[in-house]
Amino acid sequence: MILAIIFAIVAILLLCKLTFNLIIYALPLYVGATAGFALYSGGTGWFVSVFAGIVAAMATLILAHWLLALAKSPLMQTAIGLVFAAPAAFAAYHLVHGIVASSMPSTIWTVAVSGTGAAIFGIFAWTRALSLSPAPAPTPANIESLS
C-alpha cells in the first residue's frame, strides 16, 4: 500500500512536470483540434482532417512568433501572452480538478485548489509566451553605453 502511494505521488509529480513543459502549446493544440474536428464533421476524411489540424497548430505557433517579433510595445506583447495563457489556464484548471477531485471531499476546496492551479499554470504560460519574443536588436546607442 505504501508503495502504491509513493508511485501515485511520483506519477502526479511527473504529470505536473510534463504539464509545465507543454502548457505553452495549449492554444495551438486547441486551434488544431478545432480545425481538424470541424473538417472531419464536414465530411472530410480523417487523414486530411488530421493534416489540416497539424497545419493549423503550426500556423498558430508561427503567427505567434511573428507577432511577438513585430510587437514593439510591452502592452502588445502582454496581450499576445495573455492569448496563450487563457487556454493554458483553462486546461490547467481541469487537469488540477481531475487530480484533486479524487482526493478532496469538499467541493469548495476542490474548486479553490483547482483555481489556484489554473492561476499558477496560467502565469507560467504567460511568462513562457513572453519569453518566445526575440531579444531586441542592438542599436548604436546600446552598443556605446556598454563600452
Residue frames relative to the residue before (quaternion, step in Angstrom):
aa qw qx qy qz dx dy dz
M 1.0000 0.0000 0.0000 0.0000 0.00 0.00 0.00
I 0.6547 0.5000 -0.3129 0.4727 3.59 0.93 -0.85
L 0.6334 0.5301 -0.3312 0.4562 3.57 1.03 -0.77
A 0.6361 0.5233 -0.3237 0.4655 3.60 1.03 -0.75
I 0.6421 0.5097 -0.3236 0.4725 3.59 0.99 -0.77
I 0.6457 0.5116 -0.3188 0.4688 3.60 0.96 -0.82
F 0.6602 0.4955 -0.3100 0.4717 3.59 0.95 -0.85
A 0.6380 0.5221 -0.3311 0.4592 3.60 1.03 -0.74
I 0.6500 0.5023 -0.3176 0.4736 3.59 0.98 -0.81
V 0.6491 0.5041 -0.3149 0.4747 3.60 0.96 -0.83
A 0.6463 0.5172 -0.3222 0.4593 3.59 0.98 -0.81
I 0.6565 0.4975 -0.3154 0.4711 3.60 0.95 -0.81
L 0.6510 0.5076 -0.3181 0.4662 3.60 0.97 -0.79
L 0.6608 0.4892 -0.3113 0.4766 3.60 0.97 -0.78
L 0.6262 0.5262 -0.3301 0.4712 3.58 1.08 -0.70
C 0.6512 0.5004 -0.3151 0.4757 3.58 1.00 -0.78
K 0.6418 0.5106 -0.3259 0.4702 3.61 0.99 -0.77
L 0.6425 0.5096 -0.3155 0.4774 3.56 0.98 -0.82
T 0.6511 0.5110 -0.3122 0.4664 3.57 0.99 -0.82
F 0.6448 0.5114 -0.3290 0.4631 3.60 0.94 -0.81
N 0.6818 0.4838 -0.2966 0.4617 3.60 1.01 -0.73
L 0.7841 0.3494 -0.1702 0.4838 3.59 1.00 -0.75
I 0.4331 0.7432 -0.4421 0.2542 3.61 1.24 -0.11
I 0.6099 0.5756 -0.3567 0.4118 3.60 1.08 -0.58
Y 0.6836 0.4856 -0.2800 0.4675 3.58 1.21 -0.45
A 0.3481 0.7523 -0.4983 0.2540 3.63 1.18 0.32
L 0.6743 0.4915 -0.3059 0.4584 3.62 0.89 -0.85
P 0.6803 0.4554 -0.3275 0.4718 3.67 0.77 -0.80
L 0.6214 0.5297 -0.3462 0.4621 3.61 1.04 -0.68
Y 0.6530 0.5109 -0.3099 0.4653 3.57 0.95 -0.86
V 0.6687 0.4930 -0.3018 0.4677 3.59 0.89 -0.92
G 0.6742 0.4993 -0.2945 0.4576 3.58 0.92 -0.92
A 0.6672 0.4907 -0.3058 0.4696 3.59 0.94 -0.86
T 0.6393 0.5200 -0.3289 0.4612 3.58 1.00 -0.78
A 0.6645 0.4911 -0.3081 0.4715 3.59 0.92 -0.86
G 0.6669 0.5084 -0.3056 0.4510 3.58 0.91 -0.86
F 0.6846 0.4716 -0.2891 0.4748 3.59 0.90 -0.91
A 0.6265 0.5314 -0.3458 0.4534 3.59 1.02 -0.70
L 0.6759 0.4756 -0.3013 0.4755 3.57 0.93 -0.82
Y 0.6643 0.5103 -0.3138 0.4469 3.57 0.94 -0.85
S 0.6767 0.4717 -0.3004 0.4790 3.60 0.98 -0.75
G 0.6357 0.5258 -0.3237 0.4634 3.56 1.25 -0.35
G 0.6570 -0.5411 0.3061 0.4264 3.57 1.26 0.03
T 0.4800 0.6432 -0.4535 0.3875 3.57 1.24 0.05
G 0.5695 -0.6119 0.4284 0.3431 3.57 -1.10 0.61
W 0.6563 -0.5404 0.3564 0.3876 3.54 -1.25 0.42
F 0.6331 0.5445 -0.3470 0.4271 3.62 0.98 -0.74
V 0.6786 0.4729 -0.2842 0.4848 3.57 0.90 -0.93
S 0.6385 0.5333 -0.3264 0.4488 3.59 1.02 -0.77
V 0.6627 0.4853 -0.3056 0.4815 3.58 0.94 -0.86
F 0.6499 0.5141 -0.3175 0.4609 3.58 0.94 -0.85
A 0.6642 0.4939 -0.3025 0.4725 3.59 0.94 -0.87
G 0.6305 0.5278 -0.3339 0.4608 3.60 1.04 -0.70
I 0.6514 0.5002 -0.3094 0.4794 3.58 0.99 -0.82
V 0.6529 0.5028 -0.3131 0.4721 3.58 0.97 -0.83
A 0.6515 0.5078 -0.3211 0.4632 3.61 0.97 -0.79
A 0.6484 0.5042 -0.3236 0.4698 3.61 0.99 -0.77
M 0.6610 0.4913 -0.3104 0.4747 3.59 0.95 -0.83
A 0.6394 0.5231 -0.3250 0.4603 3.58 1.01 -0.78
T 0.6173 0.5389 -0.3414 0.4605 3.60 1.07 -0.70
L 0.6687 0.4901 -0.2995 0.4722 3.58 0.93 -0.87
I 0.6567 0.5039 -0.3114 0.4667 3.57 0.94 -0.88
L 0.6489 0.5131 -0.3141 0.4659 3.58 0.97 -0.84
A 0.6498 0.5113 -0.3231 0.4604 3.59 0.98 -0.79
H 0.6489 0.5020 -0.3202 0.4738 3.60 0.94 -0.82
W 0.6588 0.5088 -0.3050 0.4627 3.56 0.96 -0.87
L 0.6703 0.4885 -0.3051 0.4679 3.60 0.91 -0.86
L 0.6571 0.4959 -0.3198 0.4691 3.60 0.98 -0.77
A 0.6394 0.5122 -0.3341 0.4661 3.59 1.08 -0.62
L 0.7122 0.4477 -0.2578 0.4752 3.59 1.03 -0.72
A 0.6115 0.5711 -0.3569 0.4154 3.58 1.11 -0.59
K 0.1997 -0.8020 0.5564 0.0862 3.54 -0.60 1.15
S 0.7066 0.4563 -0.2793 0.4632 3.57 0.98 -0.77
P 0.5348 -0.6302 0.4534 0.3334 3.58 -1.04 0.70
L 0.5901 0.5752 -0.3685 0.4303 3.59 1.13 -0.56
M 0.6690 0.4847 -0.2989 0.4777 3.59 0.95 -0.84
Q 0.6432 0.5069 -0.3231 0.4743 3.59 1.00 -0.77
T 0.6283 0.5256 -0.3282 0.4704 3.59 1.05 -0.72
A 0.6471 0.5157 -0.3196 0.4617 3.59 0.98 -0.83
I 0.6474 0.4980 -0.3184 0.4812 3.60 0.98 -0.81
G 0.6405 0.5211 -0.3195 0.4649 3.57 1.02 -0.76
L 0.6591 0.5069 -0.3076 0.4627 3.58 1.03 -0.75
V 0.5868 0.5542 -0.3688 0.4610 3.58 1.15 -0.57
F 0.6743 0.4571 -0.2874 0.5037 3.59 1.08 -0.68
A 0.6769 0.5235 -0.3018 0.4203 3.60 1.00 -0.75
A 0.6104 0.5900 -0.3693 0.3780 3.62 0.98 -0.67
P 0.7086 0.4065 -0.2974 0.4942 3.67 0.73 -0.82
A 0.6015 0.5558 -0.3611 0.4461 3.59 1.12 -0.58
A 0.6636 0.4878 -0.3031 0.4794 3.59 0.96 -0.83
F 0.6219 0.5352 -0.3334 0.4644 3.59 1.04 -0.74
A 0.6793 0.4741 -0.2861 0.4815 3.58 0.89 -0.92
A 0.6550 0.5144 -0.3124 0.4569 3.58 0.99 -0.81
Y 0.5970 0.5576 -0.3684 0.4438 3.59 1.02 -0.70
H 0.7155 0.4474 -0.2601 0.4693 3.56 0.82 -0.97
L 0.6023 0.5415 -0.3571 0.4653 3.59 1.11 -0.59
V 0.6975 0.4532 -0.2726 0.4834 3.58 0.80 -1.01
H 0.6251 0.5362 -0.3402 0.4538 3.59 1.02 -0.74
G 0.6554 0.5111 -0.3116 0.4606 3.59 0.99 -0.79
I 0.6708 0.4786 -0.2995 0.4809 3.58 1.04 -0.73
V 0.7356 0.4481 -0.2380 0.4488 3.56 0.84 -1.01
A 0.6114 0.5943 -0.3635 0.3753 3.62 0.98 -0.73
S 0.6583 0.5151 -0.3227 0.4440 3.58 1.09 -0.56
S 0.7725 0.3635 -0.1937 0.4833 3.58 1.15 -0.41
M 0.7161 0.3965 -0.2521 0.5162 3.63 1.20 -0.30
P 0.3495 -0.7677 0.4938 0.2113 3.59 -0.66 1.03
S 0.6837 0.4934 -0.2941 0.4501 3.60 1.06 -0.65
T 0.4392 -0.7048 0.4977 0.2505 3.56 -0.84 1.00
I 0.6242 0.5542 -0.3422 0.4314 3.57 1.00 -0.78
W 0.6944 0.4548 -0.2789 0.4829 3.57 0.89 -0.91
T 0.5996 0.5523 -0.3629 0.4514 3.59 1.06 -0.62
V 0.6789 0.4705 -0.2839 0.4869 3.58 0.91 -0.91
A 0.6479 0.5230 -0.3235 0.4496 3.60 0.97 -0.80
V 0.6801 0.4636 -0.2921 0.4871 3.59 0.89 -0.88
S 0.6389 0.5207 -0.3282 0.4614 3.60 1.01 -0.75
G 0.6549 0.5046 -0.3055 0.4724 3.59 1.01 -0.79
T 0.6348 0.5105 -0.3259 0.4797 3.57 1.05 -0.74
G 0.6496 0.5074 -0.3122 0.4723 3.58 0.98 -0.81
A 0.6394 0.5171 -0.3229 0.4685 3.57 1.01 -0.78
A 0.6489 0.5071 -0.3215 0.4673 3.58 0.98 -0.79
I 0.6579 0.5043 -0.3168 0.4610 3.60 0.91 -0.86
F 0.6904 0.4606 -0.2853 0.4795 3.58 0.85 -0.93
G 0.6358 0.5321 -0.3327 0.4493 3.61 1.03 -0.72
I 0.6516 0.4935 -0.3125 0.4840 3.58 0.98 -0.83
F 0.6439 0.5177 -0.3198 0.4638 3.57 1.00 -0.82
A 0.6611 0.4916 -0.3097 0.4747 3.61 0.95 -0.83
W 0.6287 0.5355 -0.3356 0.4531 3.57 1.04 -0.75
T 0.6852 0.4614 -0.2949 0.4803 3.59 0.90 -0.86
R 0.6300 0.5145 -0.3441 0.4691 3.60 1.05 -0.64
A 0.6410 0.5135 -0.3297 0.4655 3.61 1.01 -0.77
L 0.6690 0.4812 -0.3109 0.4735 3.59 0.97 -0.75
S 0.6391 0.5176 -0.3405 0.4558 3.60 1.10 -0.51
L 0.5431 0.6069 -0.4056 0.4150 3.59 1.25 -0.15
S 0.5795 0.5911 -0.3879 0.4054 3.58 1.15 -0.47
P 0.4834 -0.6833 0.4585 0.2987 3.57 -0.90 0.85
A 0.5803 -0.5697 0.4485 0.3708 3.54 -1.23 0.47
P 0.5542 -0.6121 0.4284 0.3669 3.59 -1.02 0.65
A 0.5272 -0.6394 0.4622 0.3157 3.53 -1.08 0.76
P 0.5150 -0.6473 0.4519 0.3339 3.58 -1.00 0.72
T 0.1928 -0.7595 0.6131 0.1007 3.53 -1.05 0.84
P 0.6663 -0.4991 0.3485 0.4308 3.59 -1.16 0.34
A 0.6384 0.5227 -0.3442 0.4481 3.62 1.01 -0.70
N 0.6530 0.5073 -0.3151 0.4657 3.59 1.03 -0.77
I 0.6598 0.5104 -0.3110 0.4554 3.56 0.99 -0.82
E 0.6609 0.5042 -0.3107 0.4610 3.60 0.97 -0.83
S 0.6600 0.5086 -0.3268 0.4460 3.61 1.01 -0.71
L 0.6249 0.5432 -0.3435 0.4432 3.60 1.17 -0.42
S 0.7205 0.4448 -0.2627 0.4627 3.60 1.07 -0.63
